[in-house]
Amino acid sequence: MNLTLHVWRQKHAHDQGSFVQYEARDISPDMSFLEMLDVVNEGLITRGEEPIAFDHDCREGICGMCGFVINGIAHGPRRGTTVCQLHMRSFKDGDTLYLEPWRARAFPVIKDLIVNRSAFDRIIQSGGFISVSTGGAPEANSLPVSKEDADLSMDAAECIGCGACVAACPNASAMLYTAAKVSHLGLLPQGQPERYQRVLSMMARAEQEGFGSCTNIGECEAACPKEISLDFIGRLNRDFIKASFLKGSKASRKSWAG
């Protein structure tokens, strides 16, 4: 199959950037999308041109490194699929494809289709961990966890941090990502001691990074390659309201005692 590609080329965050047209020839339908770009890059290198820069690592849909917008859709047309697991049989011979990076102020372009997603790392650093001492490894059943909570925690932990939710959201919100990271710890017994401080810290950091607010549009869930549910945002909001109330109550008591 043959395809026409319009690829966003940008040297760095401060470069204006523009779409550049390329032809992808004799592409096998069994190739992944990234393998197709590998073929295009081999041709560019052979001609002495600069190859297209794009992120990738495991190419198995679990690392979250790959990701860009294909014809206006984060990760492309197949739901629940990362770019590296998207195969060329999802397209037709003669198709024209537009490839561009995630568009969000918190994700500045590094080069071409690569963006800097370290804002996600800083959200995790602000509270996405358990710092209380849990001792040595306990017996598997010594901490009872209901199957419902265990399943929900695992669903939230599926988030790979690719950033598609931010790119798809008209507000460039990181609420689905933050909700998943807050929930997968907050649902477990080990995460309870820091549950409410965690949500306050991570929400504050997300706002500081320049992510937008959530207005329940739902594009994040639709674009998520792991199909993480909007229900986690509802859970995050409930925890945030309770955490804010508890924080205000403690401040009032401290002021009254002083």
C-alpha positions in Angstrom: 0.0 0.0 0.0 1.1 3.6 -0.7 0.3 6.5 1.6 0.8 10.3 1.6 2.1 11.6 5.0 2.0 15.2 6.2 4.3 15.2 9.1 4.8 18.1 11.6 8.5 19.0 11.6 9.8 21.3 14.3 13.4 21.6 15.4 12.7 22.6 19.0 10.1 24.2 21.3 10.8 27.7 20.0 10.8 26.8 16.3 7.7 27.7 14.4 7.3 24.3 12.7 5.3 23.2 9.7 3.9 20.2 8.0 6.1 18.5 5.4 4.8 16.0 2.9 6.4 12.5 2.4 5.4 9.5 0.4 5.3 6.0 2.1 5.7 3.4 -0.6 5.2 -0.3 -0.7 4.0 -0.5 2.9 2.9 -3.9 4.2 -0.5 -3.9 5.9 1.0 -6.1 8.6 3.5 -3.4 9.7 2.9 -1.3 12.8 2.6 2.4 12.4 6.0 2.9 13.8 7.5 0.3 11.5 6.0 2.3 8.6 7.8 5.4 9.9 11.0 3.4 10.2 10.7 2.6 6.5 10.1 6.3 5.7 13.1 7.3 7.8 15.4 4.8 6.1 14.5 6.4 2.8 15.2 9.9 4.3 18.5 8.9 5.7 19.5 7.3 2.4 18.8 10.6 0.6 20.8 12.5 3.3 17.7 14.1 4.8 16.9 14.5 8.5 14.8 11.5 9.8 11.4 12.1 11.5 11.9 12.2 15.3 9.3 10.2 17.3 9.2 8.6 20.7 9.2 4.8 21.2 10.6 2.2 23.5 9.0 -1.2 24.1 6.7 -1.1 21.1 4.4 -3.5 22.9 1.8 -1.0 24.1 2.9 -0.9 27.8 5.6 1.7 28.2 3.7 4.9 27.2 6.6 6.4 25.3 5.0 6.5 21.9 2.1 8.7 21.0 1.1 11.5 18.6 -2.0 12.6 16.8 -3.0 10.9 13.5 -5.6 12.7 11.5 -6.8 14.6 14.6 -7.1 11.5 16.8 -4.6 10.7 19.6 -3.0 7.4 18.8 -5.0 7.0 15.6 -8.4 5.6 14.7 -8.5 2.3 16.7 -9.9 2.6 20.2 -7.8 1.2 23.1 -4.6 1.0 20.9 -1.3 2.8 21.2 0.5 4.0 18.1 3.1 1.2 18.3 0.3 -1.4 18.3 -1.7 0.3 15.5 -1.2 -1.6 12.3 -1.3 -0.3 8.7 -4.3 -2.5 7.9 -6.3 0.1 9.8 -5.8 2.3 6.8 -6.5 2.1 3.1 -4.2 2.3 0.1 -3.9 5.9 -1.1 -4.9 7.4 2.3 -3.5 10.8 3.3 -2.4 11.0 6.9 -1.6 14.1 9.0 0.8 13.4 11.9 1.4 15.9 14.7 2.6 16.0 18.3 0.5 16.2 21.4 -0.8 19.9 21.7 -0.6 21.2 25.2 1.2 24.0 27.0 2.4 21.5 29.6 3.9 19.3 26.8 6.4 21.5 24.9 7.7 20.1 21.7 11.2 18.7 21.9 11.5 17.8 18.2 9.0 16.9 15.5 6.5 14.4 17.0 8.3 14.2 20.4 7.1 16.3 23.4 8.4 16.7 26.9 6.1 14.9 29.3 8.2 15.4 32.4 5.2 17.4 33.9 3.7 14.0 34.5 6.8 12.9 36.4 6.5 16.0 38.6 2.9 15.2 39.4 4.0 11.7 40.6 6.9 13.2 42.6 4.5 15.4 44.4 2.6 12.5 45.9 2.2 9.4 43.7 3.9 7.1 46.1 3.7 5.5 49.6 6.3 6.8 52.0 5.0 5.3 55.2 6.9 2.3 56.5 5.1 -0.9 55.6 7.7 -3.3 57.0 8.9 -6.4 55.3 6.9 -8.3 52.6 3.8 -9.6 54.3 2.0 -12.8 53.6 -0.2 -12.5 50.6 -3.5 -12.6 52.5 -2.5 -10.8 55.7 -3.9 -7.5 54.4 -7.4 -8.2 53.3 -8.5 -6.3 50.2 -11.9 -6.7 48.6 -11.9 -8.1 45.1 -13.8 -5.0 44.0 -11.2 -2.6 45.4 -8.3 -4.8 44.0 -9.9 -4.8 40.5 -10.5 -1.1 40.6 -6.9 -0.4 41.7 -5.5 -2.6 38.9 -7.8 -0.8 36.4 -6.3 2.5 37.5 -2.8 1.2 37.5 -3.1 0.3 33.8 -2.4 4.0 33.0 0.9 4.2 31.1 1.3 8.0 31.2 1.3 8.4 27.4 -0.4 11.8 27.5 -3.2 11.0 25.0 -5.8 12.2 27.6 -4.2 15.6 27.7 -3.8 15.9 23.9 -7.4 14.9 23.3 -8.9 17.2 26.0 -10.0 20.7 24.7 -8.8 22.1 28.0 -5.5 20.1 28.0 -6.5 18.7 31.4 -4.5 16.0 33.2 -7.4 14.9 35.3 -7.7 11.4 34.0 -4.0 10.7 34.5 -3.9 12.3 37.9 -7.1 10.4 38.9 -5.6 7.1 37.8 -2.4 7.6 39.8 -4.3 8.8 42.9 -6.8 6.0 42.8 -4.6 3.0 42.3 -2.9 3.8 45.6 -5.9 5.3 47.4 -7.9 2.1 46.9 -5.4 0.0 48.8 -4.8 -0.3 52.6 -1.2 0.8 52.2 -2.3 4.0 50.6 -4.7 5.1 53.2 -2.4 7.0 55.6 -1.5 9.5 52.9 -4.7 9.3 50.9 -5.9 12.9 51.4 -2.5 14.6 51.4 -1.7 12.8 48.2 -4.7 14.1 46.3 -4.1 17.7 47.5 -0.5 17.6 46.5 -1.0 16.0 43.1 -3.9 18.3 42.2 -1.9 21.3 43.2 1.1 20.2 41.1 -1.1 19.5 38.1 -2.4 23.1 38.3 1.1 24.4 38.7 2.3 22.6 35.6 -0.3 24.5 33.5 -2.8 21.7 32.8 -6.4 22.9 32.3 -9.5 22.1 34.3 -11.8 19.2 33.6 -15.2 20.0 32.2 -16.4 16.4 31.8 -16.2 16.3 28.0 -15.0 12.7 28.0 -12.4 12.9 25.2 -9.8 11.7 27.6 -11.5 8.3 28.2 -12.2 8.0 24.4 -8.5 8.5 23.6 -7.0 6.5 26.4 -5.3 3.4 25.0 -6.0 1.6 28.2 -9.6 2.7 28.3 -9.4 4.1 31.8 -12.8 5.2 33.0 -14.1 8.7 33.8 -15.3 7.2 37.1 -11.8 7.7 38.5 -12.2 11.4 38.0 -15.4 11.3 40.0 -13.5 9.5 42.7 -10.7 12.0 42.6 -13.1 14.9 43.0 -14.8 13.3 46.0 -11.4 12.7 47.7 -10.3 16.2 46.8 -13.5 17.8 48.4 -13.1 15.7 51.5 -9.3 16.4 51.7 -10.0 20.2 51.4 -12.6 20.0 54.1 -10.3 18.1 56.4 -7.4 20.5 55.8 -9.7 23.5 56.5 -11.0 21.9 59.7 -7.4 21.3 60.9 -6.5 24.8 60.2 -9.5 26.1 62.0 -8.8 24.0 65.1 -5.2 25.1 65.1 -6.2 28.8 64.9 -8.8 28.3 67.6 -6.2 26.5 69.9 -3.7 29.3 69.3 
